């Protein structure tokens, strides 16, 4: 459904969920970033800092959040393109975590995941998708700790789906097809 130039969900468990904009990124354990929350304000956000302060690491974390939508085997793509967990892991850390919060007309939405070392391998140790309900608390829609992953029915909490190990749940959903440009959005 299109309202005011925006696409909004019109059915299913995501009805009324925020679709407008990212308001915060969170990064833990990547290179020089121990635990960073980056608020994203309206307008332009600019990263400024000395060399080695984590600007590129923050952008790499943002890219990691994007990767599950376009790489069905997330861990393989992570290893191929980033050199694996050991290449990005902060010294002394045993895991990395990335997440974001969206806000808009509906309740806030939080998504994130954590990768951890298990012997010689990186594993998806946690994944979550939470929506804010009217009383201000958050309700899990997707929740994974260790090897357990559950997609929960919004009303009952019933487990609906458990994807294959080694994949992020959002990586098992096909990305939306690009929308065609209408005559009104084409430059003249």
For each residue, the residues with C-beta under 8 A, 3 or more apart:
1: 7 8 9 10
2: 5 6 7 8
3: 6 8
4:
5: 2
6: 2 3 19 20
7: 1 2 19 179
8: 1 2 3 19 105
9: 1 12 14 15 16 17 19
10: 1 15
11: 15
12: 9 15
13: 141 153 154
14: 9 17 131
15: 9 10 11 12
16: 9 105 106 107
17: 9 14 106 107 109 131
18: 102 103 104 105 106 107 108 109 132
19: 6 7 8 9 102 104 105 106
20: 6 102 103 104 105
21: 40 102 103 104
22: 25 40 100 101 102
23: 39 40 101 102 103 108
24: 37 38 39 40 100 101
25: 22 36 37 38 40 58 61 62 65 98 99 100
26: 35 36 37 38 97 98 99 100 101 112
27: 30 33 35 36 38 57 58 61 96 97 98
28: 33 34 35 36 93 95 96 97 98 114
29: 33 34 35 89 90 93 94 95 96 97
30: 27 33 57 60 61 88 89 90 96 98
31: 54 57 60 88 90
32: 52 53 54 57 90
33: 27 28 29 30 36 54 57 58 61 90
34: 28 29 90 93
35: 26 27 28 29
36: 25 26 27 28 33 54 58
37: 24 25 26
38: 24 25 26 27 45 58
39: 23 24
40: 21 22 23 24 25 45
41: 45
42:
43:
44:
45: 38 40 41
46:
47: 55 58 59
48: 55
49: 53 54 55
50: 53
51:
52: 32
53: 32 49 50
54: 31 32 33 36 49 57 58
55: 47 48 49 58 59
56: 59 60
57: 27 30 31 32 33 54 60 61 88
58: 25 27 33 36 38 47 54 55 61 62
59: 47 55 56 62 63
60: 30 31 56 57 63 64 82 88
61: 25 27 30 33 57 58 64 65 96 98
62: 25 58 59 65 66 98
63: 59 60 66 67
64: 60 61 67 78 82 98
65: 25 61 62 68 98 99 100 111 112
66: 62 63 69 70
67: 63 64 70 71 74 77 78 81 171
68: 65 71 74 113 168 170 171
69: 66 170 171 173 175
70: 66 67 175
71: 67 68 74 76 77 171
72: 167 171 172
73: 76 77 166 167 171
74: 67 68 71 77 78 124 166 167 168 171
75: 78 79 122 123 124 166 167
76: 71 73 79 80
77: 67 71 73 74 80 81
78: 64 67 74 75 81 82 84 85 115 122
79: 75 76 82 83 84 122
80: 76 77
81: 67 77 78
82: 60 64 78 79 87 88
83: 79 86 87 88
84: 78 79 87 88 122
85: 78 88 89 96 115 116 117 122
86: 83 89 117
87: 82 83 84
88: 30 31 57 60 82 83 84 85 96
89: 29 30 85 86 93 94 95 96 117
90: 29 30 31 32 33 34 93 96
91:
92:
93: 28 29 34 89 90 96
94: 29 89 116 117
95: 28 29 89 114 115 116 117 125
96: 27 28 29 30 61 85 88 89 90 93 114 115
97: 26 27 28 29 112 113 114 115 126
98: 25 26 27 28 30 61 62 64 65 112 113
99: 25 26 65 110 111 112 113 128
100: 22 24 25 26 65 110 111 112
101: 22 23 24 26 108 109 110
102: 18 19 20 21 22 23 108 109 110 111
103: 18 20 21 23 108 109
104: 18 19 20 21
105: 8 16 18 19 20
106: 16 17 18 19
107: 16 17 18 131 132 133 134
108: 18 23 101 102 103 131 132 138
109: 17 18 101 102 103 129 130 131 132
110: 99 100 101 102 128 129 130 138
111: 65 99 100 102 128 129 130 170
112: 26 65 97 98 99 100 127 128
113: 68 97 98 99 124 126 127 128 144 168
114: 28 95 96 97 124 125 126 127
115: 78 85 95 96 97 122 123 124 125
116: 85 94 95 122 123 125
117: 85 86 89 94 95 121 122 123
118: 121 122 123
119:
120:
121: 117 118
122: 75 78 79 84 85 115 116 117 118
123: 75 115 116 117 118 166
124: 74 75 113 114 115 127 144 165 166 167 168
125: 95 114 115 116 145 146
126: 97 113 114 144 145 146
127: 112 113 114 124 142 143 144 149 168 169 170
128: 99 110 111 112 113 140 142 143 144
129: 109 110 111 140 141 142 143 169 170
130: 109 110 111 138 139 140 141
131: 14 17 107 108 109 138 139 141
132: 18 107 108 109 136 137 138 139
133: 107 136 137 138 139
134: 107
135:
136: 132 133
137: 132 133
138: 108 110 130 131 132 133
139: 130 131 132 133 154
140: 128 129 130 143 152
141: 13 129 130 131 151 152 154
142: 127 128 129 149 150 151 152 169
143: 127 128 129 140 149 150 152
144: 113 124 126 127 128 148 149 150 169
145: 125 126 148
146: 125 126
147: 165
148: 144 145 162
149: 127 142 143 144 162 163 169
150: 142 143 144 159 160 161 162
151: 141 142 159 160 161 162 169
152: 140 141 142 143 157 158 159 160
153: 13 156 157 158 159 160
154: 13 139 141
155:
156: 153
157: 152 153
158: 152 153
159: 150 151 152 153 162
160: 150 151 152 153
161: 150 151 169
162: 148 149 150 151 159
163: 149 167 169 172
164: 167 172
165: 124 147
166: 73 74 75 123 124
167: 72 73 74 75 124 163 164 171 172
168: 68 74 113 124 127 171 172
169: 127 129 142 144 149 151 161 163 172 173
170: 68 69 111 127 129 173
171: 67 68 69 71 72 73 74 167 168
172: 72 163 164 167 168 169
173: 69 169 170
174:
175: 69 70
176:
177:
178:
179: 7
180:
181: 185 186
182: 185 186
183: 186
184:
185: 181 182
186: 181 182 183
187:
188:
